[in-house]
Amino acid sequence: MGSFGSAHNLTKPDIDANWTAGRLAVALPPISSDANCATVYEMLHAPDATRAAAVVDADGHVLGLVNRLRFLSKYAQRFIPELYAKRPIMALANTHSLVVDEQMRVSELATTITEDHPDALRECFVVTQGGIYLGIGTGEALVKAKMALLAAHEIQLNAALVAAENADRTRSNFLALMSHELRTPLNAIIGFSEVIHSEMFGPHSVKCYGEYAKDILGAGRHLLALINDILDLSKCDSGHFELYSEPVDVGALLRDCIRYLTGRAADGKVALRIEIPSDLPAVRGDALRLKQIILNLLTNAVKFTPPTGTVTIGAQVAADGGMEIAITDTGIGMSAEQIPIALEPFRQISSPLARNVEGTGLGLSLAKSLTERHGGTLAIESTPNVGTTVRLHLPPGRTIQLDDDRDLKTA
């Protein structure tokens, strides 16, 4: 799941907890520390001898490890039998062998061997229980356990994927149903409030009724826009958002967006400027969604720019041949830590200057998602109390140069 809401919280068993060193231990008979080297040689020289044996004291505490092949190879060297035959086995045992507790997880054991005791893959390792010898573990057993763990994790991930897909499908169905159930009464509220506010069937006897109708109309339109934004964001995150591909005149699109926000900017005493070259090429994309992106970014810029401030929108061909659209304001700005928060849905930056600004926190998140659906990127540069620049970059593959401007479909 993407940015809309939180990730699926799927309860899953801890597979690693069931795979411990104790599960790998084979209870091979240990060697007493009193045994001499000659005796151990005879024991390990037998055809059915164990691959390795732990050396323990009278209480079962591990003192070392004897690997069969390594011991036999060393014992076969010249003068070794004469020098060590009657000496205790500890004279030739590996006193630095890996000793682990039975509760150690296989994943942790694998990391320990890889990083600190690589010889344990060949020599084996000793497993203890409460500090007392339990058994011998081998590299082969560890590899088999890791393979079994990977297989179990794969099964678990497949189950989680199915659950996530089912959850996304349920969410999509719920949103589709709720959008229908909410839009139907909302359209009636918006329509009738507009009729009352415009006094279509005659003037109001009480003037405040018209003002009330205007408030209802504004609230209804705001709620409808919010529902549409939530649905769009959900579709983007689920990958079910379909884009129409058509030639779009970027200059005309930006001028349309400026005209749409002229009234709001004038109310806030914010100056709107547009800077685009006369030979700006067109792009191929979804005109309606590109307009939605620009309007969301421009609305945010105007909203967070104080009176006498300026919002400037510009576009140019980027160095890589793509299209870059930049919206710069002289607003309240953000710190580097606040930018990721602003890009999350339903999140707003915590700032005294932004506290009284209305909004749901969907504008930037939706703009980012729609940009990415076009294969582009959205980047923010901002400084508190100085301003913000949002750069929208569309890939070179979307830039087109049409010879006949009459074929352009503008937003």
Buried (B, 14 or more C-beta within 10 A) or exposed (E): BBBBBEEBEEEEEEBBEEBBBBBBBBEBEBBBBEBBBBBBBEBBEEEEBBBBBBBBBEEBBBBBBBBBEBBBEEBEEEEBBEEBEEEBBBEBBBEEBBBBBBEBBBBBBBEBBEEEBEBBBEBBBBBBBEEEBBBBBBBEBBEEBBEBBEEBEEEBEEEEEEBBEEBBEEBBEEBEEEBEEBBEEBEEBBEBBBEBBEEEEEEBEEEEBBEBBBEBBEBBBEBBEBBBBBBBBBBBBBEEBEBEEBBBBBBBBBBBBBEBBEEBBEEBEBEBEBEBEEEBBBBBBBBEBBBBBBBBBBBBBBBBBEEEBBBBBBBBBBEEEBBBBBBBBBBBBBEEEBBEBBBBBEBBBEBEBBEEEEBBBBBBBBBBBBBEBBBBBBBBBBEBEEBBBBBBBBBEEBBBEEEEEEEBEBB
